[in-house]
């Protein structure tokens, strides 16, 4: 895997430092840390994109301010795995430059050491979130060079 931005490398390293059974607990901690949508977005579902790759209703929206990315996501509390993945990406991508966010390897979700602990469908959901996030970043920065 290519170099990751420090925020995502730290998250990955935290997962890999734990024995496999404890990685799920860390994922649940991330689920509890998913920030609420900012008020300016909360009342505007039309600004949020549904992540169809996720079984649970997950919505994301990426903002680009200058060269800085911010990711916001919603996921139901009843779907802690999906919510944890959304939180990892929101925390890991927010604050990155556009170039650094777009350079995150598409296989980042597979690098967390969770492929035996959660279903392949869940990993595919996180991959879908990442790919959609990158697509939104590209759309928001098209022509802004």
N, CA, C and O atoms as a GROMACS GRO file, in nm:
protein
  580
    1UNK      N    1   0.085  -0.118   0.000
    1UNK     CA    2   0.000   0.000   0.000
    1UNK      C    3   0.088   0.123   0.000
    1UNK      O    4   0.190   0.128   0.070
    2UNK      N    5   0.050   0.221  -0.079
    2UNK     CA    6   0.128   0.344  -0.084
    2UNK      C    7   0.115   0.420   0.047
    2UNK      O    8   0.036   0.383   0.134
    3UNK      N    9   0.193   0.525   0.060
    3UNK     CA   10   0.189   0.604   0.182
    3UNK      C   11   0.050   0.663   0.203
    3UNK      O   12  -0.016   0.706   0.109
    4UNK      N   13   0.009   0.662   0.328
    4UNK     CA   14  -0.119   0.721   0.365
    4UNK      C   15  -0.096   0.856   0.430
    4UNK      O   16   0.011   0.879   0.486
    5UNK      N   17  -0.194   0.945   0.424
    5UNK     CA   18  -0.186   1.066   0.505
    5UNK      C   19  -0.175   1.024   0.653
    5UNK      O   20  -0.226   0.919   0.692
    6UNK      N   21  -0.111   1.106   0.733
    6UNK     CA   22  -0.086   1.072   0.874
    6UNK      C   23  -0.214   1.035   0.948
    6UNK      O   24  -0.214   0.942   1.028
    7UNK      N   25  -0.324   1.108   0.922
    7UNK     CA   26  -0.448   1.079   0.994
    7UNK      C   27  -0.497   0.937   0.970
    7UNK      O   28  -0.536   0.868   1.064
    8UNK      N   29  -0.495   0.893   0.846
    8UNK     CA   30  -0.541   0.757   0.814
    8UNK      C   31  -0.438   0.652   0.851
    8UNK      O   32  -0.474   0.541   0.890
    9UNK      N   33  -0.309   0.684   0.839
    9UNK     CA   34  -0.204   0.590   0.880
    9UNK      C   35  -0.214   0.562   1.029
    9UNK      O   36  -0.196   0.448   1.072
   10UNK      N   37  -0.242   0.665   1.107
   10UNK     CA   38  -0.255   0.646   1.252
   10UNK      C   39  -0.374   0.557   1.286
   10UNK      O   40  -0.364   0.469   1.371
   11UNK      N   41  -0.485   0.580   1.218
   11UNK     CA   42  -0.604   0.496   1.240
   11UNK      C   43  -0.573   0.352   1.202
   11UNK      O   44  -0.603   0.260   1.278
   12UNK      N   45  -0.513   0.332   1.086
   12UNK     CA   46  -0.477   0.196   1.042
   12UNK      C   47  -0.384   0.130   1.143
   12UNK      O   48  -0.405   0.015   1.181
   13UNK      N   49  -0.281   0.203   1.186
   13UNK     CA   50  -0.185   0.147   1.281
   13UNK      C   51  -0.250   0.113   1.414
   13UNK      O   52  -0.213   0.014   1.478
   14UNK      N   53  -0.348   0.194   1.458
   14UNK     CA   54  -0.420   0.164   1.582
   14UNK      C   55  -0.494   0.031   1.569
   14UNK      O   56  -0.496  -0.049   1.663
   15UNK      N   57  -0.556   0.007   1.454
   15UNK     CA   58  -0.626  -0.119   1.433
   15UNK      C   59  -0.528  -0.236   1.431
   15UNK      O   60  -0.550  -0.338   1.496
   16UNK      N   61  -0.420  -0.220   1.355
   16UNK     CA   62  -0.327  -0.331   1.338
   16UNK      C   63  -0.248  -0.363   1.464
   16UNK      O   64  -0.193  -0.472   1.477
   17UNK      N   65  -0.241  -0.268   1.557
   17UNK     CA   66  -0.170  -0.292   1.684
   17UNK      C   67  -0.250  -0.381   1.779
   17UNK      O   68  -0.196  -0.432   1.877
   18UNK      N   69  -0.378  -0.398   1.750
   18UNK     CA   70  -0.466  -0.477   1.837
   18UNK      C   71  -0.481  -0.620   1.788
   18UNK      O   72  -0.474  -0.646   1.668
   19UNK      N   73  -0.503  -0.712   1.882
   19UNK     CA   74  -0.542  -0.847   1.839
   19UNK      C   75  -0.676  -0.839   1.765
   19UNK      O   76  -0.758  -0.751   1.792
   20UNK      N   77  -0.697  -0.930   1.674
   20UNK     CA   78  -0.816  -0.925   1.588
   20UNK      C   79  -0.948  -0.905   1.663
   20UNK      O   80  -1.028  -0.822   1.622
   21UNK      N   81  -0.973  -0.979   1.773
   21UNK     CA   82  -1.103  -0.960   1.841
   21UNK      C   83  -1.122  -0.818   1.895
   21UNK      O   84  -1.235  -0.770   1.903
   22UNK      N   85  -1.015  -0.752   1.932
   22UNK     CA   86  -1.026  -0.617   1.988
   22UNK      C   87  -1.045  -0.511   1.880
   22UNK      O   88  -1.083  -0.397   1.910
   23UNK      N   89  -1.019  -0.545   1.758
   23UNK     CA   90  -1.036  -0.450   1.649
   23UNK      C   91  -1.184  -0.412   1.633
   23UNK      O   92  -1.215  -0.297   1.601
   24UNK      N   93  -1.273  -0.508   1.655
   24UNK     CA   94  -1.416  -0.477   1.647
   24UNK      C   95  -1.456  -0.377   1.754
   24UNK      O   96  -1.539  -0.290   1.729
   25UNK      N   97  -1.397  -0.388   1.871
   25UNK     CA   98  -1.426  -0.293   1.978
   25UNK      C   99  -1.382  -0.152   1.937
   25UNK      O  100  -1.453  -0.055   1.962
   26UNK      N  101  -1.264  -0.142   1.876
   26UNK     CA  102  -1.217  -0.012   1.829
   26UNK      C  103  -1.311   0.043   1.721
   26UNK      O  104  -1.338   0.163   1.718
   27UNK      N  105  -1.360  -0.044   1.634
   27UNK     CA  106  -1.455   0.000   1.532
   27UNK      C  107  -1.581   0.056   1.598
   27UNK      O  108  -1.637   0.156   1.551
   28UNK      N  109  -1.627  -0.008   1.706
   28UNK     CA  110  -1.745   0.042   1.778
   28UNK      C  111  -1.716   0.177   1.844
   28UNK      O  112  -1.805   0.262   1.852
   29UNK      N  113  -1.594   0.196   1.890
   29UNK     CA  114  -1.557   0.326   1.947
   29UNK      C  115  -1.565   0.434   1.839
   29UNK      O  116  -1.614   0.544   1.863
   30UNK      N  117  -1.518   0.402   1.720
   30UNK     CA  118  -1.530   0.498   1.610
   30UNK      C  119  -1.677   0.526   1.580
   30UNK      O  120  -1.714   0.640   1.551
   31UNK      N  121  -1.761   0.422   1.586
   31UNK     CA  122  -1.904   0.441   1.559
   31UNK      C  123  -1.963   0.544   1.655
   31UNK      O  124  -2.046   0.626   1.615
   32UNK      N  125  -1.920   0.541   1.780
   32UNK     CA  126  -1.971   0.636   1.879
   32UNK      C  127  -1.915   0.776   1.861
   32UNK      O  128  -1.966   0.872   1.918
   33UNK      N  129  -1.809   0.788   1.781
   33UNK     CA  130  -1.744   0.918   1.761
   33UNK      C  131  -1.784   0.986   1.630
   33UNK      O  132  -1.731   1.092   1.597
   34UNK      N  133  -1.878   0.928   1.555
   34UNK     CA  134  -1.919   0.991   1.429
   34UNK      C  135  -1.982   1.126   1.460
   34UNK      O  136  -2.085   1.132   1.527
   35UNK      N  137  -1.922   1.234   1.410
   35UNK     CA  138  -1.977   1.367   1.440
   35UNK      C  139  -2.115   1.385   1.376
   35UNK      O  140  -2.144   1.329   1.271
   36UNK      N  141  -2.197   1.464   1.442
   36UNK     CA  142  -2.327   1.500   1.386
   36UNK      C  143  -2.304   1.589   1.264
   36UNK      O  144  -2.201   1.656   1.254
   37UNK      N  145  -2.400   1.588   1.173
   37UNK     CA  146  -2.391   1.678   1.058
   37UNK      C  147  -2.397   1.823   1.107
   37UNK      O  148  -2.470   1.854   1.201
   38UNK      N  149  -2.321   1.911   1.044
   38UNK     CA  150  -2.336   2.053   1.076
   38UNK      C  151  -2.480   2.097   1.046
   38UNK      O  152  -2.545   2.043   0.956
   39UNK      N  153  -2.527   2.193   1.120
   39UNK     CA  154  -2.665   2.239   1.105
   39UNK      C  155  -2.697   2.280   0.962
   39UNK      O  156  -2.809   2.258   0.915
   40UNK      N  157  -2.600   2.340   0.893
   40UNK     CA  158  -2.625   2.387   0.756
   40UNK      C  159  -2.653   2.271   0.661
   40UNK      O  160  -2.710   2.293   0.554
   41UNK      N  161  -2.613   2.149   0.698
   41UNK     CA  162  -2.636   2.032   0.613
   41UNK      C  163  -2.748   1.943   0.664
   41UNK      O  164  -2.814   1.874   0.587
   42UNK      N  165  -2.770   1.945   0.795
   42UNK     CA  166  -2.866   1.853   0.857
   42UNK      C  167  -3.006   1.868   0.799
   42UNK      O  168  -3.077   1.768   0.782
   43UNK      N  169  -3.047   1.988   0.769
   43UNK     CA  170  -3.182   2.009   0.717
   43UNK      C  171  -3.191   2.002   0.566
   43UNK      O  172  -3.292   2.041   0.507
   44UNK      N  173  -3.085   1.953   0.502
   44UNK     CA  174  -3.082   1.951   0.355
   44UNK      C  175  -3.040   1.814   0.302
   44UNK      O  176  -2.926   1.797   0.258
   45UNK      N  177  -3.131   1.719   0.305
   45UNK     CA  178  -3.097   1.585   0.255
   45UNK      C  179  -3.059   1.584   0.106
   45UNK      O  180  -2.990   1.492   0.062
   46UNK      N  181  -3.102   1.684   0.030
   46UNK     CA  182  -3.069   1.688  -0.112
   46UNK      C  183  -2.919   1.711  -0.135
   46UNK      O  184  -2.869   1.686  -0.244
   47UNK      N  185  -2.848   1.757  -0.032
   47UNK     CA  186  -2.703   1.779  -0.044
   47UNK      C  187  -2.623   1.653  -0.011
   47UNK      O  188  -2.503   1.646  -0.036
   48UNK      N  189  -2.691   1.554   0.044
   48UNK     CA  190  -2.625   1.432   0.088
   48UNK      C  191  -2.643   1.321  -0.015
   48UNK      O  192  -2.750   1.306  -0.074
   49UNK      N  193  -2.536   1.243  -0.035
   49UNK     CA  194  -2.542   1.132  -0.130
   49UNK      C  195  -2.554   1.000  -0.056
   49UNK      O  196  -2.477   0.971   0.035
   50UNK      N  197  -2.651   0.921  -0.096
   50UNK     CA  198  -2.668   0.788  -0.039
   50UNK      C  199  -2.556   0.699  -0.091
   50UNK      O  200  -2.524   0.700  -0.210
   51UNK      N  201  -2.496   0.621  -0.001
   51UNK     CA  202  -2.392   0.526  -0.039
   51UNK      C  203  -2.462   0.392  -0.064
   51UNK      O  204  -2.489   0.317   0.030
   52UNK      N  205  -2.491   0.366  -0.191
   52UNK     CA  206  -2.570   0.248  -0.228
   52UNK      C  207  -2.498   0.117  -0.195
   52UNK      O  208  -2.562   0.014  -0.179
   53UNK      N  209  -2.365   0.121  -0.186
   53UNK     CA  210  -2.289   0.000  -0.156
   53UNK      C  211  -2.310  -0.048  -0.013
   53UNK      O  212  -2.278  -0.163   0.020
   54UNK      N  213  -2.364   0.038   0.072
   54UNK     CA  214  -2.389   0.003   0.212
   54UNK      C  215  -2.531  -0.050   0.227
   54UNK      O  216  -2.625   0.005   0.170
   55UNK      N  217  -2.545  -0.156   0.306
   55UNK     CA  218  -2.678  -0.210   0.332
   55UNK      C  219  -2.760  -0.112   0.416
   55UNK      O  220  -2.881  -0.100   0.397
   56UNK      N  221  -2.694  -0.044   0.507
   56UNK     CA  222  -2.761   0.054   0.593
   56UNK      C  223  -2.769   0.187   0.521
   56UNK      O  224  -2.688   0.216   0.433
   57UNK      N  225  -2.866   0.269   0.558
   57UNK     CA  226  -2.878   0.401   0.493
   57UNK      C  227  -2.768   0.496   0.539
   57UNK      O  228  -2.779   0.560   0.644
   58UNK      N  229  -2.663   0.504   0.461
   58UNK     CA  230  -2.550   0.592   0.490
   58UNK      C  231  -2.550   0.702   0.386
   58UNK      O  232  -2.566   0.678   0.266
   59UNK      N  233  -2.531   0.824   0.433
   59UNK     CA  234  -2.527   0.940   0.345
   59UNK      C  235  -2.399   1.017   0.373
   59UNK      O  236  -2.359   1.031   0.489
   60UNK      N  237  -2.335   1.067   0.268
   60UNK     CA  238  -2.214   1.145   0.285
   60UNK      C  239  -2.224   1.275   0.207
   60UNK      O  240  -2.299   1.286   0.110
   61UNK      N  241  -2.148   1.371   0.252
   61UNK     CA  242  -2.131   1.496   0.177
   61UNK      C  243  -1.989   1.544   0.204
   61UNK      O  244  -1.943   1.547   0.318
   62UNK      N  245  -1.922   1.581   0.097
   62UNK     CA  246  -1.785   1.633   0.106
   62UNK      C  247  -1.789   1.780   0.074
   62UNK      O  248  -1.857   1.824  -0.018
   63UNK      N  249  -1.713   1.855   0.152
   63UNK     CA  250  -1.698   1.998   0.126
   63UNK      C  251  -1.550   2.026   0.101
   63UNK      O  252  -1.463   1.962   0.159
   64UNK      N  253  -1.526   2.121   0.014
   64UNK     CA  254  -1.389   2.164  -0.013
   64UNK      C  255  -1.385   2.314   0.009
   64UNK      O  256  -1.455   2.390  -0.058
   65UNK      N  257  -1.302   2.356   0.103
   65UNK     CA  258  -1.284   2.498   0.133
   65UNK      C  259  -1.141   2.533   0.100
   65UNK      O  260  -1.048   2.496   0.173
   66UNK      N  261  -1.122   2.604  -0.010
   66UNK     CA  262  -0.986   2.629  -0.057
   66UNK      C  263  -0.928   2.498  -0.105
   66UNK      O  264  -0.971   2.443  -0.206
   67UNK      N  265  -0.829   2.449  -0.032
   67UNK     CA  266  -0.768   2.320  -0.066
   67UNK      C  267  -0.791   2.216   0.044
   67UNK      O  268  -0.725   2.112   0.046
   68UNK      N  269  -0.883   2.244   0.136
   68UNK     CA  270  -0.904   2.155   0.251
   68UNK      C  271  -1.037   2.083   0.240
   68UNK      O  272  -1.141   2.143   0.212
   69UNK      N  273  -1.032   1.954   0.262
   69UNK     CA  274  -1.149   1.866   0.251
   69UNK      C  275  -1.214   1.848   0.388
   69UNK      O  276  -1.145   1.840   0.491
   70UNK      N  277  -1.346   1.840   0.388
   70UNK     CA  278  -1.421   1.801   0.509
   70UNK      C  279  -1.525   1.698   0.466
   70UNK      O  280  -1.600   1.721   0.371
   71UNK      N  281  -1.528   1.585   0.536
   71UNK     CA  282  -1.627   1.482   0.506
   71UNK      C  283  -1.726   1.475   0.621
   71UNK      O  284  -1.689   1.473   0.738
   72UNK      N  285  -1.854   1.472   0.584
   72UNK     CA  286  -1.961   1.456   0.681
   72UNK      C  287  -2.040   1.332   0.642
   72UNK      O  288  -2.055   1.302   0.524
   73UNK      N  289  -2.090   1.261   0.741
   73UNK     CA  290  -2.164   1.138   0.712
   73UNK      C  291  -2.272   1.116   0.817
   73UNK      O  292  -2.262   1.161   0.931
   74UNK      N  293  -2.374   1.045   0.774
   74UNK     CA  294  -2.476   0.999   0.868
   74UNK      C  295  -2.491   0.849   0.849
   74UNK      O  296  -2.483   0.798   0.737
   75UNK      N  297  -2.512   0.781   0.957
   75UNK     CA  298  -2.539   0.637   0.956
   75UNK      C  299  -2.617   0.605   1.083
   75UNK      O  300  -2.591   0.664   1.188
   76UNK      N  301  -2.712   0.514   1.075
   76UNK     CA  302  -2.795   0.486   1.192
   76UNK      C  303  -2.715   0.420   1.306
   76UNK      O  304  -2.623   0.342   1.282
   77UNK      N  305  -2.753   0.453   1.428
   77UNK     CA  306  -2.687   0.393   1.546
   77UNK      C  307  -2.706   0.241   1.548
   77UNK      O  308  -2.626   0.169   1.607
   78UNK      N  309  -2.812   0.194   1.482
   78UNK     CA  310  -2.839   0.049   1.478
   78UNK      C  311  -2.745  -0.023   1.383
   78UNK      O  312  -2.751  -0.146   1.373
   79UNK      N  313  -2.659   0.049   1.315
   79UNK     CA  314  -2.563  -0.010   1.221
   79UNK      C  315  -2.421   0.031   1.263
   79UNK      O  316  -2.356   0.109   1.193
   80UNK      N  317  -2.375  -0.021   1.377
   80UNK     CA  318  -2.247   0.029   1.431
   80UNK      C  319  -2.126   0.003   1.342
   80UNK      O  320  -2.034   0.084   1.340
   81UNK      N  321  -2.124  -0.108   1.269
   81UNK     CA  322  -2.010  -0.135   1.182
   81UNK      C  323  -2.001  -0.029   1.072
   81UNK      O  324  -1.896   0.030   1.049
   82UNK      N  325  -2.112  -0.007   1.006
   82UNK     CA  326  -2.117   0.092   0.899
   82UNK      C  327  -2.090   0.231   0.954
   82UNK      O  328  -2.018   0.310   0.892
   83UNK      N  329  -2.146   0.260   1.068
   83UNK     CA  330  -2.125   0.390   1.132
   83UNK      C  331  -1.978   0.408   1.168
   83UNK      O  332  -1.923   0.517   1.154
   84UNK      N  333  -1.913   0.300   1.213
   84UNK     CA  334  -1.771   0.307   1.245
   84UNK      C  335  -1.687   0.335   1.122
   84UNK      O  336  -1.594   0.416   1.126
   85UNK      N  337  -1.720   0.269   1.012
   85UNK     CA  338  -1.646   0.294   0.887
   85UNK      C  339  -1.665   0.438   0.840
   85UNK      O  340  -1.570   0.503   0.796
   86UNK      N  341  -1.788   0.489   0.850
   86UNK     CA  342  -1.813   0.628   0.811
   86UNK      C  343  -1.733   0.723   0.899
   86UNK      O  344  -1.679   0.822   0.851
   87UNK      N  345  -1.726   0.693   1.027
   87UNK     CA  346  -1.651   0.777   1.120
   87UNK      C  347  -1.502   0.775   1.090
   87UNK      O  348  -1.436   0.879   1.094
   88UNK      N  349  -1.448   0.658   1.059
   88UNK     CA  350  -1.306   0.647   1.024
   88UNK      C  351  -1.276   0.738   0.905
   88UNK      O  352  -1.178   0.814   0.907
   89UNK      N  353  -1.359   0.730   0.802
   89UNK     CA  354  -1.334   0.812   0.683
   89UNK      C  355  -1.355   0.960   0.711
   89UNK      O  356  -1.277   1.043   0.665
   90UNK      N  357  -1.460   0.993   0.786
   90UNK     CA  358  -1.485   1.134   0.817
   90UNK      C  359  -1.369   1.192   0.896
   90UNK      O  360  -1.322   1.302   0.867
   91UNK      N  361  -1.322   1.118   0.996
   91UNK     CA  362  -1.210   1.168   1.077
   91UNK      C  363  -1.079   1.167   1.000
   91UNK      O  364  -0.996   1.256   1.017
   92UNK      N  365  -1.061   1.068   0.915
   92UNK     CA  366  -0.936   1.056   0.843
   92UNK      C  367  -0.921   1.148   0.724
   92UNK      O  368  -0.810   1.191   0.691
   93UNK      N  369  -1.033   1.180   0.658
   93UNK     CA  370  -1.027   1.267   0.539
   93UNK      C  371  -1.039   1.415   0.573
   93UNK      O  372  -0.981   1.500   0.505
   94UNK      N  373  -1.114   1.446   0.678
   94UNK     CA  374  -1.135   1.586   0.714
   94UNK      C  375  -1.002   1.651   0.753
   94UNK      O  376  -0.927   1.600   0.836
   95UNK      N  377  -0.976   1.763   0.690
   95UNK     CA  378  -0.853   1.836   0.716
   95UNK      C  379  -0.743   1.809   0.616
   95UNK      O  380  -0.641   1.879   0.614
   96UNK      N  381  -0.762   1.708   0.532
   96UNK     CA  382  -0.661   1.677   0.430
   96UNK      C  383  -0.670   1.777   0.316
   96UNK      O  384  -0.774   1.840   0.294
   97UNK      N  385  -0.561   1.790   0.243
   97UNK     CA  386  -0.565   1.866   0.119
   97UNK      C  387  -0.640   1.782   0.016
   97UNK      O  388  -0.655   1.661   0.031
   98UNK      N  389  -0.686   1.849  -0.088
   98UNK     CA  390  -0.755   1.778  -0.196
   98UNK      C  391  -0.665   1.669  -0.252
   98UNK      O  392  -0.709   1.555  -0.270
   99UNK      N  393  -0.539   1.702  -0.280
   99UNK     CA  394  -0.446   1.604  -0.339
   99UNK      C  395  -0.426   1.484  -0.247
   99UNK      O  396  -0.426   1.370  -0.293
  100UNK      N  397  -0.409   1.510  -0.117
  100UNK     CA  398  -0.388   1.399  -0.024
  100UNK      C  399  -0.512   1.310  -0.012
  100UNK      O  400  -0.501   1.188  -0.005
  101UNK      N  401  -0.630   1.371  -0.011
  101UNK     CA  402  -0.753   1.293  -0.003
  101UNK      C  403  -0.771   1.207  -0.127
  101UNK      O  404  -0.809   1.090  -0.118
  102UNK      N  405  -0.743   1.265  -0.243
  102UNK     CA  406  -0.759   1.189  -0.367
  102UNK      C  407  -0.653   1.080  -0.381
  102UNK      O  408  -0.673   0.984  -0.455
  103UNK      N  409  -0.541   1.095  -0.312
  103UNK     CA  410  -0.432   0.996  -0.321
  103UNK      C  411  -0.452   0.878  -0.226
  103UNK      O  412  -0.374   0.783  -0.230
  104UNK      N  413  -0.553   0.882  -0.140
  104UNK     CA  414  -0.577   0.769  -0.050
  104UNK      C  415  -0.605   0.646  -0.136
  104UNK      O  416  -0.693   0.649  -0.222
  105UNK      N  417  -0.530   0.539  -0.113
  105UNK     CA  418  -0.551   0.418  -0.195
  105UNK      C  419  -0.694   0.365  -0.181
  105UNK      O  420  -0.751   0.364  -0.072
  106UNK      N  421  -0.750   0.323  -0.292
  106UNK     CA  422  -0.887   0.270  -0.292
  106UNK      C  423  -0.900   0.147  -0.203
  106UNK      O  424  -1.010   0.115  -0.157
  107UNK      N  425  -0.789   0.078  -0.178
  107UNK     CA  426  -0.796  -0.043  -0.094
  107UNK      C  427  -0.769  -0.013   0.054
  107UNK      O  428  -0.743  -0.105   0.131
  108UNK      N  429  -0.774   0.115   0.093
  108UNK     CA  430  -0.753   0.149   0.234
  108UNK      C  431  -0.840   0.066   0.328
  108UNK      O  432  -0.789   0.018   0.429
  109UNK      N  433  -0.971   0.046   0.300
  109UNK     CA  434  -1.053  -0.032   0.393
  109UNK      C  435  -0.999  -0.173   0.420
  109UNK      O  436  -1.014  -0.225   0.530
  110UNK      N  437  -0.936  -0.233   0.320
  110UNK     CA  438  -0.881  -0.368   0.339
  110UNK      C  439  -0.756  -0.366   0.427
  110UNK      O  440  -0.714  -0.472   0.475
  111UNK      N  441  -0.697  -0.251   0.449
  111UNK     CA  442  -0.572  -0.243   0.525
  111UNK      C  443  -0.592  -0.234   0.675
  111UNK      O  444  -0.494  -0.233   0.750
  112UNK      N  445  -0.716  -0.229   0.721
  112UNK     CA  446  -0.744  -0.210   0.863
  112UNK      C  447  -0.738  -0.339   0.945
  112UNK      O  448  -0.749  -0.335   1.067
  113UNK      N  449  -0.722  -0.451   0.879
  113UNK     CA  450  -0.716  -0.577   0.952
  113UNK      C  451  -0.851  -0.627   0.998
  113UNK      O  452  -0.859  -0.701   1.096
  114UNK      N  453  -0.956  -0.587   0.929
  114UNK     CA  454  -1.091  -0.627   0.968
  114UNK      C  455  -1.155  -0.725   0.870
  114UNK      O  456  -1.272  -0.761   0.885
  115UNK      N  457  -1.080  -0.768   0.769
  115UNK     CA  458  -1.142  -0.848   0.664
  115UNK      C  459  -1.192  -0.984   0.713
  115UNK      O  460  -1.280  -1.044   0.651
  116UNK      N  461  -1.136  -1.034   0.823
  116UNK     CA  462  -1.187  -1.160   0.878
  116UNK      C  463  -1.290  -1.137   0.988
  116UNK      O  464  -1.360  -1.230   1.028
  117UNK      N  465  -1.299  -1.014   1.037
  117UNK     CA  466  -1.390  -0.984   1.148
  117UNK      C  467  -1.526  -0.934   1.101
  117UNK      O  468  -1.626  -0.951   1.172
  118UNK      N  469  -1.531  -0.873   0.983
  118UNK     CA  470  -1.658  -0.826   0.930
  118UNK      C  471  -1.676  -0.884   0.790
  118UNK      O  472  -1.581  -0.928   0.727
  119UNK      N  473  -1.799  -0.883   0.744
  119UNK     CA  474  -1.830  -0.945   0.615
  119UNK      C  475  -1.767  -0.867   0.500
  119UNK      O  476  -1.744  -0.746   0.510
  120UNK      N  477  -1.739  -0.938   0.390
  120UNK     CA  478  -1.688  -0.869   0.271
  120UNK      C  479  -1.784  -0.759   0.223
  120UNK      O  480  -1.740  -0.659   0.166
  121UNK      N  481  -1.913  -0.778   0.245
  121UNK     CA  482  -2.011  -0.678   0.206
  121UNK      C  483  -1.989  -0.547   0.282
  121UNK      O  484  -2.005  -0.439   0.226
  122UNK      N  485  -1.954  -0.558   0.409
  122UNK     CA  486  -1.927  -0.438   0.491
  122UNK      C  487  -1.800  -0.366   0.442
  122UNK      O  488  -1.798  -0.243   0.432
  123UNK      N  489  -1.697  -0.443   0.412
  123UNK     CA  490  -1.573  -0.383   0.359
  123UNK      C  491  -1.603  -0.315   0.225
  123UNK      O  492  -1.552  -0.207   0.197
  124UNK      N  493  -1.685  -0.379   0.144
  124UNK     CA  494  -1.723  -0.320   0.016
  124UNK      C  495  -1.801  -0.189   0.037
  124UNK      O  496  -1.788  -0.095  -0.042
  125UNK      N  497  -1.880  -0.184   0.143
  125UNK     CA  498  -1.952  -0.061   0.175
  125UNK      C  499  -1.858   0.052   0.208
  125UNK      O  500  -1.877   0.165   0.163
  126UNK      N  501  -1.755   0.023   0.288
  126UNK     CA  502  -1.658   0.127   0.322
  126UNK      C  503  -1.580   0.171   0.198
  126UNK      O  504  -1.552   0.290   0.180
  127UNK      N  505  -1.547   0.074   0.113
  127UNK     CA  506  -1.478   0.108  -0.012
  127UNK      C  507  -1.568   0.198  -0.096
  127UNK      O  508  -1.520   0.295  -0.156
  128UNK      N  509  -1.696   0.168  -0.101
  128UNK     CA  510  -1.791   0.252  -0.174
  128UNK      C  511  -1.796   0.393  -0.117
  128UNK      O  512  -1.803   0.490  -0.193
  129UNK      N  513  -1.793   0.404   0.015
  129UNK     CA  514  -1.791   0.538   0.078
  129UNK      C  515  -1.669   0.616   0.033
  129UNK      O  516  -1.679   0.733  -0.002
  130UNK      N  517  -1.553   0.550   0.036
  130UNK     CA  518  -1.429   0.617  -0.002
  130UNK      C  519  -1.433   0.660  -0.148
  130UNK      O  520  -1.396   0.773  -0.181
  131UNK      N  521  -1.477   0.572  -0.236
  131UNK     CA  522  -1.482   0.606  -0.378
  131UNK      C  523  -1.580   0.720  -0.406
  131UNK      O  524  -1.552   0.807  -0.488
  132UNK      N  525  -1.693   0.719  -0.339
  132UNK     CA  526  -1.791   0.827  -0.356
  132UNK      C  527  -1.736   0.958  -0.300
  132UNK      O  528  -1.760   1.065  -0.357
  133UNK      N  529  -1.664   0.950  -0.188
  133UNK     CA  530  -1.603   1.070  -0.132
  133UNK      C  531  -1.505   1.131  -0.231
  133UNK      O  532  -1.506   1.252  -0.253
  134UNK      N  533  -1.422   1.048  -0.291
  134UNK     CA  534  -1.325   1.098  -0.388
  134UNK      C  535  -1.395   1.156  -0.511
  134UNK      O  536  -1.350   1.256  -0.566
  135UNK      N  537  -1.503   1.092  -0.554
  135UNK     CA  538  -1.578   1.144  -0.669
  135UNK      C  539  -1.636   1.281  -0.636
  135UNK      O  540  -1.633   1.371  -0.720
  136UNK      N  541  -1.689   1.297  -0.514
  136UNK     CA  542  -1.744   1.428  -0.475
  136UNK      C  543  -1.634   1.534  -0.470
  136UNK      O  544  -1.657   1.648  -0.511
  137UNK      N  545  -1.518   1.498  -0.420
  137UNK     CA  546  -1.407   1.594  -0.416
  137UNK      C  547  -1.372   1.637  -0.557
  137UNK      O  548  -1.355   1.756  -0.584
  138UNK      N  549  -1.361   1.540  -0.648
  138UNK     CA  550  -1.329   1.574  -0.788
  138UNK      C  551  -1.435   1.667  -0.847
  138UNK      O  552  -1.404   1.763  -0.917
  139UNK      N  553  -1.562   1.637  -0.818
  139UNK     CA  554  -1.670   1.719  -0.874
  139UNK      C  555  -1.665   1.861  -0.819
  139UNK      O  556  -1.693   1.956  -0.892
  140UNK      N  557  -1.630   1.875  -0.691
  140UNK     CA  558  -1.629   2.007  -0.631
  140UNK      C  559  -1.506   2.089  -0.670
  140UNK      O  560  -1.504   2.211  -0.655
  141UNK      N  561  -1.403   2.021  -0.720
  141UNK     CA  562  -1.281   2.093  -0.757
  141UNK      C  563  -1.261   2.100  -0.909
  141UNK      O  564  -1.162   2.155  -0.956
  142UNK      N  565  -1.353   2.045  -0.983
  142UNK     CA  566  -1.340   2.048  -1.130
  142UNK      C  567  -1.338   2.193  -1.177
  142UNK      O  568  -1.424   2.273  -1.141
  143UNK      N  569  -1.240   2.224  -1.256
  143UNK     CA  570  -1.229   2.357  -1.309
  143UNK      C  571  -1.173   2.461  -1.212
  143UNK      O  572  -1.164   2.579  -1.246
  144UNK      N  573  -1.136   2.417  -1.092
  144UNK     CA  574  -1.086   2.511  -0.991
  144UNK      C  575  -0.934   2.507  -0.983
  144UNK      O  576  -0.877   2.524  -0.875
  145UNK      N  577  -0.869   2.486  -1.093
  145UNK     CA  578  -0.722   2.481  -1.088
  145UNK      C  579  -0.660   2.600  -1.156
  145UNK      O  580  -0.538   2.611  -1.161
   0.00000   0.00000   0.00000
